[in-house]
């Protein structure tokens, strides 16, 4: 199945720049490394290239249909997506200002920027010095989650599913990151009625367990929840 046919099934046939970019990424992939070594077939490779391209151009991508077409589970697809993206050296970004304009919430921009900076500061403060240099908060899911939480705090409606599609993540990961942000930075992201009893809130180090690194370890082994401990859960899944 060629790129155009796959794009049409994903509703992207009208987005020619996305299709052209995806084709370019697939050619680069073929030249750079053998994706089959990573367990990624030709159809799945084309789908992932389309998602990377759609994210770059901020075109909504149907992740659920992509997973169905790939024949993989949601977790396996995310692993393949991350592997291929890292292999290509492509880093997707999501700009707060562009989100503000796209969702008609420009006044949220400074609140989102402040919240992201505060979350990074508090998260890093809970890490041992040896871990801090390897953390990366540039993944789109952090920007999208911060934007969603700020919109909710300021009683503005945004399409959560569209945000999840734009940042190219799963609903469960988006929820995990949102929960972590809400707990670590309640003063910026929280809502009064959701405020927790101080005695029931976990310490900062324990809050690291809810970040994407835990999802990564769970994907690798059915028994990771029993085996994981300490620093293994402190790393971000980049």
C-alpha positions in Angstrom: 0.0 0.0 0.0 1.5 3.3 -1.0 1.7 6.5 1.1 -1.2 8.2 -0.7 -3.5 5.3 -0.1 -2.6 5.1 3.6 -3.0 8.9 3.9 -6.5 8.7 2.3 -7.6 6.0 4.8 -6.4 8.3 7.6 -8.3 11.3 6.2 -5.1 13.1 5.2 -5.4 12.9 1.4 -6.3 16.7 1.3 -3.1 17.6 3.3 -0.5 17.4 0.5 2.3 18.9 2.6 1.8 16.2 5.2 1.9 13.4 2.6 5.0 14.9 0.9 6.8 15.2 4.3 5.8 11.7 5.3 7.2 10.3 2.0 10.4 12.2 2.6 10.7 10.8 6.1 10.1 7.2 4.8 12.9 7.7 2.2 15.2 9.0 5.0 14.3 6.0 7.1 15.1 3.6 4.3 18.5 5.2 3.8 19.4 5.6 7.5 18.6 2.3 9.1 16.6 -1.0 8.7 13.3 -0.4 10.5 12.5 -4.2 10.3 15.2 -4.7 12.9 13.0 -2.7 15.2 10.0 -4.9 14.3 8.4 -2.1 12.3 6.8 -3.3 9.0 6.4 -1.2 5.9 2.7 -0.2 6.5 3.4 0.7 10.1 6.5 2.7 9.0 4.4 4.7 6.5 1.7 5.3 9.2 4.2 6.6 11.7 5.9 8.8 9.1 2.4 10.3 8.4 1.9 10.9 12.1 5.2 12.6 12.5 4.5 14.8 9.5 1.0 15.6 10.7 2.3 16.7 14.1 4.9 18.9 12.4 2.2 20.7 10.4 -0.2 20.6 13.4 -2.8 18.6 11.4 -5.1 16.5 13.5 -4.1 12.8 13.2 -6.4 9.9 13.9 -4.2 7.9 16.3 -6.9 5.3 17.0 -7.4 4.5 13.3 -3.6 4.5 12.8 -3.2 1.9 15.6 -6.0 -0.2 14.0 -4.4 -0.1 10.6 -1.0 -1.0 12.0 -2.3 -4.2 13.5 -0.5 -3.4 16.7 -1.7 -2.7 20.3 -1.7 0.9 21.4 1.4 0.3 23.6 3.3 -1.5 20.8 2.5 1.3 18.4 3.8 4.0 20.8 7.0 2.0 21.3 7.4 1.7 17.5 6.6 5.4 17.1 9.2 6.5 19.6 11.8 4.1 18.1 11.3 5.3 14.6 11.2 9.0 15.7 14.5 8.6 17.6 16.1 6.7 14.7 15.2 9.5 12.4 16.5 12.1 14.9 13.2 13.9 14.6 11.9 15.8 17.6 8.3 17.0 17.6 7.4 20.2 19.3 4.2 22.0 20.2 4.3 25.7 20.5 2.2 27.3 23.3 1.5 30.4 21.3 0.3 28.4 18.3 -2.0 26.4 20.6 -3.4 29.7 22.1 -4.2 31.0 18.6 -5.6 27.7 17.3 -7.9 27.2 20.3 -8.8 30.9 20.7 -7.3 31.1 24.2 -4.4 33.5 23.7 -4.7 34.9 27.2 -3.7 31.5 28.5 -0.2 31.7 27.0 1.6 33.3 30.0 -0.1 31.0 32.5 0.9 27.9 30.5 4.5 29.1 30.2 4.7 29.9 33.9 3.2 26.5 34.8 5.6 24.6 32.6 8.6 26.4 34.1 7.4 25.8 37.6 6.7 22.1 36.9 10.2 21.7 35.5 11.7 23.4 38.5 9.8 21.3 41.1 10.3 18.1 39.2 14.1 18.6 38.9 14.3 19.5 42.5 13.1 16.1 43.4 15.7 14.3 41.3 19.3 13.5 42.3 21.8 15.7 40.6 23.0 12.8 38.4 19.6 12.5 36.8 18.9 16.2 36.1 20.9 16.6 32.9 19.2 13.7 31.2 15.6 14.9 31.6 13.7 16.4 28.7 10.5 18.4 29.0 10.3 19.2 25.3 7.9 16.4 24.5 4.6 17.8 23.2 2.5 16.0 25.8 3.8 18.3 28.6 2.9 21.4 26.6 -0.6 20.0 25.7 -1.3 18.9 29.3 -0.3 22.3 30.7 -2.5 24.0 28.2 -5.4 21.8 29.0 -5.1 22.3 32.8 -4.7 26.1 32.5 -7.8 26.2 30.3 -9.8 24.2 32.8 -8.6 26.3 35.7 -9.7 29.5 33.8 -13.0 27.9 32.8 -12.3 27.9 29.1 -13.4 25.0 26.9 -10.8 23.3 24.7 -11.1 20.0 22.8 -9.1 17.5 24.9 -9.2 14.8 22.2 -7.8 17.2 19.6 -5.0 18.2 22.0 -4.1 14.6 22.5 -4.1 14.0 18.7 -1.9 17.1 18.2 0.7 16.0 20.7 0.8 12.5 19.3 0.3 10.6 22.6 -2.2 8.2 24.1 -5.1 9.2 26.3 -3.6 7.3 29.3 -0.2 9.1 29.0 -1.9 12.5 28.7 -3.9 11.7 31.9 -0.8 10.6 33.7 1.1 13.7 32.9 -1.9 15.9 33.7 -2.2 14.3 37.1 1.4 14.7 37.9 1.3 18.4 36.9 -1.8 19.0 38.9 -0.2 17.4 42.0 3.2 19.1 41.8 1.8 22.5 40.7 -1.7 22.8 42.2 -1.2 26.5 42.7 -1.0 27.0 39.0 -3.0 24.1 37.5 -5.4 23.0 40.2 -9.1 23.7 40.8 -10.2 24.6 44.3 -12.8 21.9 44.6 -10.2 19.3 43.7 -7.7 20.4 46.4 -6.5 17.5 48.4 -5.9 17.1 52.1 -2.2 17.9 52.6 -1.8 14.6 54.6 -2.9 12.6 51.5 -0.7 14.2 48.9 2.4 12.2 48.0 5.8 13.6 48.4 7.5 15.0 45.3 9.7 11.9 44.8 6.8 9.6 44.9 5.0 11.7 42.4 7.6 10.9 39.8 6.1 7.4 39.6 3.1 8.7 37.6 5.3 10.1 34.8 5.7 8.4 31.4 8.7 6.4 32.6 6.4 4.1 34.5 4.3 3.5 31.4 7.5 2.6 29.5 8.5 0.0 32.1 5.0 -1.4 32.1 5.2 -1.8 28.4 8.4 -3.7 28.6 7.2 -6.3 31.1 4.0 -7.5 32.5 5.6 -7.7 35.9 7.4 -4.3 35.9 5.2 -2.9 38.6 6.6 -5.5 41.0 10.2 -5.1 39.9 10.5 -1.4 39.4 11.8 0.8 42.3 13.7 3.9 43.2 15.5 5.6 40.3 14.0 3.5 37.5 10.8 5.4 38.0 12.4 8.8 38.2 13.3 9.0 34.5 11.2 10.7 31.9 10.4 8.6 28.8 11.9 10.6 26.0 
